[in-house]
Amino acid sequence: QVQLVESGGGTVQPGGSLRLSCAASGFTLDYYAIGWFRQAPGKEREGVSCMRSSDGSIYYEDFVKGRFTISSDNAKNTAYLQMNNLQPEDTAVYYCAATALGLTVQALCVGGPGASDAWGQGTLVTVSS
């Protein structure tokens, strides 16, 4: 069974850091493109960062460049999103998704994965003083 499970969310003060994890099971993450997405209250879901470890391609949306880092550990079949200098506008539910479609990492982040691709259940990140 294909499954993604996010963890690592929580509440931090502005300027704080969190590391989100996305543990994959039922498939080998290394063969897929991975994306982190978020949805803030009252807003549409948006891409945050995407990567494909097989070719080393990485994409960041402008609003997280220099603050967030996407990575993966193939031995653990887990992807990560290190988030530094968090701001209140980063408050959202963060989701990971994986696709075997031949999308570029930018296309994955901008358009999302395919309709049948796997999503995690989400993890809430709250940035508040």
C-alpha positions in Angstrom: 0.0 0.0 0.0 1.4 3.4 -1.1 1.5 5.7 1.9 3.1 9.0 2.9 3.1 10.1 6.5 4.2 13.6 7.5 5.5 14.6 11.0 7.4 17.4 12.6 4.8 20.2 12.7 4.2 22.3 15.7 4.0 25.8 17.0 7.1 28.1 16.9 7.8 31.8 17.4 8.7 34.0 14.4 12.3 33.3 13.5 12.1 29.8 14.7 12.8 26.5 12.9 11.1 23.2 12.3 12.0 20.1 10.3 9.2 18.3 8.6 9.5 14.6 7.7 7.7 12.7 5.0 8.0 8.9 5.5 7.2 6.8 2.5 6.1 3.2 2.5 4.9 0.8 -0.3 7.2 2.4 -2.8 10.8 3.6 -3.2 10.9 7.4 -2.9 14.1 7.6 -4.9 12.2 6.8 -8.1 9.7 9.5 -7.6 9.6 13.3 -7.6 8.7 14.6 -4.2 6.8 17.8 -3.4 6.0 19.8 -0.3 2.8 21.8 -0.4 0.9 23.9 2.1 -2.6 25.2 2.6 -3.2 28.2 4.9 -6.7 28.8 6.3 -8.9 30.3 3.7 -6.3 29.9 1.0 -5.7 27.5 -1.9 -3.0 24.9 -1.6 0.3 26.0 -3.0 3.6 24.4 -3.8 6.6 25.1 -1.5 9.5 23.0 -2.7 10.0 19.9 -4.9 12.8 17.6 -5.8 13.8 14.5 -7.7 16.8 12.9 -6.1 17.5 10.7 -9.1 18.7 13.7 -11.1 19.3 16.1 -8.2 16.8 18.7 -9.5 15.3 21.0 -6.8 12.8 23.8 -7.0 11.8 26.4 -4.4 9.0 28.9 -4.6 10.4 32.4 -4.2 8.7 32.9 -0.8 10.9 30.2 0.8 14.1 30.6 -1.0 17.0 31.0 1.4 14.8 29.8 4.3 13.7 26.3 3.5 15.7 23.3 2.4 14.3 20.1 0.8 16.2 16.9 1.1 15.8 13.1 1.2 17.4 10.1 2.8 17.0 7.2 0.5 18.1 4.7 3.2 15.2 5.9 5.3 12.9 6.3 2.4 12.0 9.7 3.9 12.0 13.3 2.6 12.5 16.4 4.7 11.7 20.0 4.7 14.0 22.1 6.9 12.3 25.4 7.6 14.3 28.3 9.1 13.3 31.8 9.9 9.7 30.9 10.0 7.2 33.8 9.8 3.5 34.0 10.6 2.6 33.8 6.9 4.2 30.4 6.9 1.3 29.1 9.1 -0.4 26.3 7.2 -1.0 22.6 7.0 2.0 21.2 5.1 1.6 18.1 2.9 4.0 16.0 1.0 3.2 14.3 -2.3 5.0 11.9 -4.6 4.6 11.3 -8.3 6.2 8.9 -10.8 5.0 11.2 -13.6 7.7 12.7 -15.7 7.0 16.2 -14.4 9.8 18.7 -13.9 10.2 19.7 -10.3 8.9 23.1 -11.1 5.8 21.7 -12.8 5.2 19.5 -9.8 5.3 22.4 -7.5 3.3 24.7 -9.7 0.6 22.3 -10.9 0.7 19.6 -8.2 1.0 15.8 -8.7 -1.4 13.6 -10.7 -4.9 12.9 -9.5 -4.0 9.4 -8.5 -0.7 10.2 -6.8 -0.1 9.8 -3.1 -0.5 12.5 -0.6 0.2 12.5 3.1 -2.3 13.5 5.7 -0.6 16.8 6.5 1.1 18.3 9.5 0.1 21.7 11.0 2.8 24.4 11.3 1.8 27.5 13.4 4.1 30.5 13.6 3.0 32.8 16.3 4.4 35.0 19.1 
